[in-house]
């Protein structure tokens, strides 16, 4: 047994987590709660200061947990990567967005790896958790880290283990979500798996290489992207045919096998599902291969915000009103219900399209007081009152938050377009249209 593996089992190692966002902070907290000393690294001074003060800013982290582990000295944060030298295992959990040309931007992964490089030492484990295209760990991280003079699989260990964070999920958190691990060598896999098995209460699934683990994560989210694209396209057809797509899905899911329910909406949001297929299609072109089915679903989903605005305009026209100059109240800018995360939110795209067509847009979100897009901060309403609802020519529901009083909205709105079927329980539907 390697010295590092034994020290992991003995909990005498120090763990590092690079990136203290939606993935990194919950991971750091769970590692500290499992009895490991943890150092969190981030380039943002504000995040580091908040962690060191025990102030939580991530919904899936329990405030008291963070406060306790910081106070006990099990977790500290820093912007100084020199502290990597005192870490035995380092996990990289930084963003992997798309650039302006819809191509993978792995600059955060690259810069994080380069920040680790000067402080590499023998018997160290490095694990990449950021979602990326297959080949990143071997083609990007390995050469950078080996430029230290240390050899992967001999002097240090390298693996990929995709994050599976689902913000707002009340059942599956970092602690109890199964993990997939793939290392450069079998020993790399074994040591990385040993670490996660010591931290999590969920099983760890070992695969033969980082590329398998990287592709596995892309598959998870592409599967959802394709199926949501299917149901979004079906929703457009159902509208033309005068059929309620929500009722169709409810009927189909009565079958106890062979069908999983997916639902339409104004588009896809969050960091993974809208982005991951682009990573795969970009990498596929390197092999002269076009992911035609995947790209088709992406086109359907990408167009949904504009389609929903087209439907909103048609709804107003039916009431002899123009969208240009109309007062539109948007309910929800978070990308999914009951969370404060608005990354890649389709609701924000809907708002942009509404404004482009001359609508006067206000929004209310009980979880998001304001959002920043294209360098501009947009502030929402602080409350939702009958007077505010009555003043709108159209109310658009773009996020199905469960804390909104939809009965009040239905009682006071002139016209409602519900893109999420959030108001399915409303009985009087004379003023209500659904996607």
C-alpha positions in Angstrom: 0.0 0.0 0.0 1.3 3.4 -0.9 2.2 5.9 1.8 -0.4 8.4 0.5 -3.2 5.8 0.5 -2.4 4.9 4.1 -2.3 8.5 5.2 -5.7 9.0 3.5 -7.1 6.1 5.5 -5.5 7.5 8.6 -6.9 11.0 7.9 -3.5 12.5 8.4 -3.4 14.2 4.9 -4.2 17.8 4.2 -6.6 18.3 1.3 -6.8 21.3 -1.0 -9.8 22.4 -3.1 -9.2 24.9 -5.9 -12.4 26.9 -6.6 -14.9 27.7 -3.8 -18.1 28.0 -5.8 -21.2 25.8 -6.2 -19.0 22.6 -6.4 -15.8 23.4 -4.5 -17.2 24.8 -1.3 -19.6 21.9 -0.6 -16.8 19.5 -1.4 -14.4 21.3 1.0 -17.0 21.3 3.7 -17.7 17.5 3.4 -14.0 16.8 3.4 -13.6 18.8 6.6 -16.6 17.2 8.2 -15.1 13.8 7.4 -12.1 14.6 9.6 -9.6 16.0 7.1 -7.8 19.3 7.3 -8.8 21.3 4.2 -7.4 24.4 2.5 -9.7 26.1 0.0 -8.1 28.2 -2.8 -9.9 30.9 -4.7 -8.8 34.0 -6.7 -11.7 36.0 -5.3 -10.8 37.8 -2.1 -14.4 38.2 -1.1 -15.1 34.4 -1.2 -11.9 33.7 0.8 -12.8 36.3 3.4 -16.4 35.0 3.8 -15.2 31.4 4.2 -12.6 32.4 6.8 -15.3 34.3 8.7 -17.6 31.2 8.5 -20.1 33.1 6.4 -21.8 30.8 3.9 -22.8 31.9 0.3 -23.8 28.5 -1.2 -27.4 27.2 -0.8 -26.4 23.6 -0.5 -24.0 24.2 2.4 -25.5 24.3 6.0 -24.5 27.6 7.6 -23.8 26.0 11.0 -21.6 23.3 9.4 -19.3 25.9 7.7 -19.1 28.0 10.9 -18.2 25.0 13.0 -15.5 23.6 10.8 -13.9 27.0 10.3 -13.9 27.7 14.0 -12.4 24.3 14.8 -9.6 24.9 12.3 -10.5 22.1 9.9 -11.1 24.5 7.0 -9.4 27.7 6.0 -9.3 29.6 2.7 -6.6 31.5 0.9 -5.7 33.2 -2.4 -2.1 32.2 -1.9 -1.3 29.1 -3.9 1.9 28.6 -2.1 -0.1 26.7 0.5 -0.5 24.0 -2.1 2.9 22.8 -1.0 1.4 21.7 2.3 -1.5 19.8 0.6 -1.3 16.0 -0.1 -4.3 15.9 -2.4 -5.7 18.8 -4.5 -9.1 18.8 -6.2 -9.7 21.4 -9.0 -13.3 22.5 -9.2 -13.3 25.7 -11.3 -15.7 26.9 -14.0 -15.5 25.6 -17.6 -17.7 28.0 -19.5 -18.1 28.5 -23.2 -16.4 31.4 -25.0 -18.1 34.0 -27.3 -17.9 31.4 -30.1 -19.6 28.6 -28.1 -16.3 26.8 -27.8 -14.9 25.3 -24.6 -13.1 27.8 -22.3 -10.7 25.8 -20.2 -8.6 28.7 -19.2 -9.6 28.4 -15.5 -8.6 24.8 -15.5 -5.3 25.6 -17.2 -4.4 28.5 -14.9 -5.4 26.5 -11.8 -3.1 23.7 -12.8 -0.3 26.1 -13.5 -0.8 27.7 -10.1 -0.4 24.2 -8.5 2.7 23.4 -10.6 5.4 25.4 -8.6 4.3 23.7 -5.4 4.1 20.1 -6.6 5.8 17.5 -4.5 6.2 13.7 -4.5 3.3 11.5 -3.5 0.7 14.1 -4.3 -2.7 13.4 -5.8 -4.4 15.9 -8.2 -8.0 15.4 -9.2 -9.9 17.4 -11.8 -13.6 17.7 -11.1 -14.6 20.4 -13.6 -16.8 19.2 -16.4 -14.8 19.2 -19.6 -14.2 17.4 -22.9 -12.8 13.9 -23.0 -9.0 14.1 -23.0 -8.5 17.2 -20.9 -6.8 15.4 -17.9 -4.3 13.5 -20.1 -3.8 16.1 -22.8 -3.7 19.3 -20.7 -3.1 18.6 -17.0 -0.6 15.8 -17.2 1.9 17.6 -19.4 1.7 20.7 -17.2 2.2 18.8 -14.0 5.0 16.6 -15.4 6.9 19.8 -16.4 7.7 19.9 -12.6 10.1 17.0 -13.3 7.8 14.5 -11.5 6.4 11.5 -13.4 2.7 10.8 -13.3 1.9 7.4 -11.8 5.3 7.2 -10.2 6.0 10.4 -8.4 2.4 11.8 -8.2 -1.1 10.7 -9.0 -3.7 12.2 -11.4 -7.3 11.4 -11.9 -10.7 12.9 -13.1 -13.8 12.6 -11.0 -16.8 14.6 -12.4 -18.8 16.8 -10.0 -22.5 15.9 -9.8 -23.8 18.8 -7.9 -27.6 19.5 -8.4 -28.3 22.8 -6.7 -31.5 22.7 -4.7 -31.9 18.9 -4.7 -33.4 18.0 -1.4 -32.3 14.4 -1.5 -29.0 14.1 -3.3 -26.1 16.3 -2.0 -22.4 16.1 -2.3 -22.3 13.6 0.6 -24.6 11.0 -0.8 -24.3 11.2 -4.5 -22.3 8.3 -6.1 -18.9 9.2 -7.5 -17.1 8.2 -10.7 -13.3 8.1 -10.7 -10.8 7.5 -13.5 -7.1 7.8 -13.1 -4.1 7.9 -15.4 -2.9 4.6 -14.0 -4.7 1.9 -11.9 -2.9 3.2 -8.8 -4.0 6.8 -9.6 -7.6 5.5 -9.7 -7.2 3.5 -6.5 -5.8 6.4 -4.5 -8.4 8.9 -5.8 -11.2 6.4 -5.1 -9.8 5.8 -1.6 -10.1 9.6 -0.9 -13.7 9.8 -2.0 -14.6 6.7 -0.2 -13.2 8.2 3.0 -15.3 11.4 2.5 -18.6 10.3 1.0 -21.5 8.1 2.1 -22.1 7.0 -1.5 -20.5 4.3 -3.6 -17.5 5.2 -5.8 -17.5 3.7 -9.3 -14.0 3.2 -10.7 -13.4 3.4 -14.5 -10.4 2.6 -16.6 -9.3 6.1 -17.6 -9.9 9.8 -17.1 -11.4 9.9 -20.6 -14.1 7.4 -19.7 -15.0 9.5 -16.6 -14.9 12.7 -18.7 -17.2 11.2 -21.3 -19.5 9.8 -18.7 -20.2 13.2 -17.3 -20.9 14.6 -20.8 -23.2 11.7 -21.4 -25.2 12.4 -18.2 -26.0 16.0 -19.3 -26.3 15.3 -23.0 -28.9 12.7 -22.3 -30.9 15.3 -20.5 -30.3 17.9 -23.2 -31.5 15.6 -26.0 -34.6 14.5 -24.1 -35.5 18.0 -23.2 -35.0 19.1 -26.8 -37.4 16.3 -27.8 -40.1 17.4 -25.4 -39.6 21.1 -26.3 -40.0 20.3 -30.0 -43.1 18.2 -29.1 -44.5 21.2 -27.1 -44.2 23.4 -30.2 -46.1 20.8 -32.3 -48.7 20.2 -29.6 -49.4 23.9 -29.6 -50.0 23.9 -33.3 -52.3 20.9 -32.9 -54.2 22.3 -29.9 -53.0 19.6 -27.6 -51.8 20.2 -24.0 -48.3 18.8 -23.9 -48.2 18.7 -20.1 -51.2 16.4 -20.1 -49.5 14.3 -22.7 -46.4 13.8 -20.5 -48.5 13.1 -17.4 -50.3 10.4 -19.4 -47.1 8.9 -20.8 -45.4 8.7 -17.4 -48.2 6.4 -16.1 -46.4 3.6 -17.9 -44.2 1.9 -15.2 -41.3 1.1 -17.6 -39.6 2.4 -20.7 -40.4 6.1 -20.2 -38.8 8.9 -18.2 -40.7 12.2 -17.9 -39.0 15.3 -19.2 -40.8 18.6 -19.4 -40.7 21.6 -21.8 -39.8 25.1 -20.8 -38.3 28.4 -21.9 -34.9 26.8 -22.5 -32.0 25.3 -20.5 -30.1 26.8 -17.6 -27.4 26.0 -15.1 -23.7 25.4 -15.8 -23.9 21.9 -17.1 -26.8 20.8 -19.3 -26.8 23.8 -21.8 -23.0 23.7 -22.0 -21.7 20.1 -22.0 -23.0 19.1 -25.4 -21.0 21.9 -26.9 -17.9 20.4 -25.3 -18.7 17.1 -26.9 -19.5 18.4 -30.4 -16.4 20.6 -30.3 -14.2 17.6 -29.5 -16.0 15.4 -32.0 -14.9 17.6 -34.9 -11.3 16.8 -34.1 -12.2 13.3 -35.3 -14.2 14.4 -38.3 -17.5 13.5 -36.6 -20.6 15.5 -36.3 -23.0 14.8 -33.4 -26.1 15.5 -35.5 -28.7 14.3 -33.0 -27.1 16.2 -30.2 -26.6 19.4 -32.2 -30.3 19.3 -33.3 -31.5 19.1 -29.7 -29.2 22.0 -28.9 -30.7 24.1 -31.6 -34.2 23.4 -30.4 -33.4 24.3 -26.8 -31.4 27.4 -27.7 -34.4 28.7 -29.6 -36.9 28.2 -26.8 -36.5 31.7 -25.2 -37.3 33.3 -28.5 -40.2 30.9 -29.2 -41.7 31.7 -25.8 -41.5 35.5 -26.6 -43.2 34.7 -30.0 -46.0 33.0 -28.0 -46.2 35.9 -25.6 -46.6 38.3 -28.5 -49.3 36.1 -30.0 -51.1 36.0 -26.7 -51.1 39.8 -26.4 -52.3 40.1 -30.0 -55.2 37.9 -29.1 -56.2 40.6 -26.6 -55.6 43.4 -29.1 -52.4 44.6 -27.5 -48.9 44.9 -29.0 -45.8 43.5 -27.3 -44.0 46.8 -28.2 -44.8 49.0 -25.2 -46.6 46.3 -23.2 -45.8 46.0 -19.5 -44.6 42.4 -18.9 -44.0 41.0 -15.5 -41.6 38.0 -15.5 -41.9 35.6 -12.6 -38.5 33.9 -11.9 -35.0 34.4 -13.2 -33.3 31.5 -11.5 -32.6 28.6 -13.9 -34.6 26.2 -11.7 -37.1 26.3 -9.0 -36.4 27.3 -5.4 -32.7 28.2 -5.8 -30.8 31.5 -6.3 -28.6 30.3 -9.2 -29.2 32.2 -12.4 -26.2 30.9 -14.4 -27.2 30.5 -18.1 -30.9 31.0 -17.1 -33.3 30.9 -20.0 -35.4 33.4 -18.2 -32.7 36.1 -18.7 -32.7 35.3 -22.4 -36.5 35.7 -22.4 -36.2 39.1 -20.8 -33.6 40.2 -23.3 -35.9 39.1 -26.2 -38.8 40.9 -24.7 -36.8 44.1 -24.3 -35.5 43.8 -27.9 -39.1 43.9 -29.0 -40.0 47.0 -27.1 -41.6 45.5 -24.0 -41.3 47.2 -20.6 -40.1 44.4 -18.4 -40.0 44.0 -14.6 -39.2 40.8 -12.8 -39.8 39.2 -9.4 -37.9 36.3 -8.0 -38.1 35.4 -4.3 -34.6 33.9 -4.5 -32.8 36.4 -6.8 -33.1 40.1 -5.8 -30.9 41.1 -8.7 -28.7 39.6 -11.5 -25.8 40.8 -13.5 -25.6 40.2 -17.2 -23.3 41.7 -19.8 -21.8 43.9 -17.1 -25.2 45.4 -16.2 -27.0 44.8 -12.9 -30.8 44.3 -13.2 -32.8 44.7 -10.0 -36.0 42.9 -9.4 -39.1 43.8 -7.4 -38.8 43.3 -3.7 -42.4 42.0 -3.3 -45.3 40.7 -5.4 -48.6 42.4 -4.7 -52.0 42.3 -6.4 -51.5 45.9 -7.5 -48.2 45.0 -9.3 -49.8 42.0 -11.0 -52.9 44.0 -12.1 -50.6 46.7 -13.7 -49.0 44.2 -16.0 -50.4 43.6 -19.5 -48.8 40.1 -19.4 -47.4 37.9 -16.6 -44.9 35.3 -17.8 -43.9 32.5 -15.5 -40.4 31.4 -16.4 -39.3 29.7 -13.2 -41.6 27.4 -11.1 -40.7 28.7 -7.7 -43.0 27.0 -5.1 -43.1 30.1 -2.8 -45.0 32.3 -5.2 -48.7 32.8 -4.5 -50.0 31.7 -7.9 -53.6 31.9 -6.9 -53.1 35.6 -6.1 -51.5 36.0 -9.5 -54.3 34.2 -11.3 -56.9 36.3 -9.4 -55.3 39.6 -10.5 -53.5 39.2 -13.8 -55.0 40.4 -17.0 -53.2 37.7 -19.0 -50.7 34.9 -18.0 -48.4 32.8 -20.1 -47.0 30.0 -17.9 -44.0 28.4 -19.5 -43.4 26.0 -16.6 -46.9 24.7 -15.8 -46.3 26.2 -12.3 -50.0 27.1 -12.2 -51.4 23.7 -13.0 -53.5 23.7 -9.8 -55.4 26.9 -10.7 -59.0 26.1 -11.5 -60.2 29.2 -13.3 -58.0 29.3 -16.4 -59.7 31.9 -18.5 -56.7 34.3 -18.4 -54.1 31.5 -18.4 -52.1 30.0 -21.3 -49.4 27.3 -20.9 -46.4 26.4 -23.1 
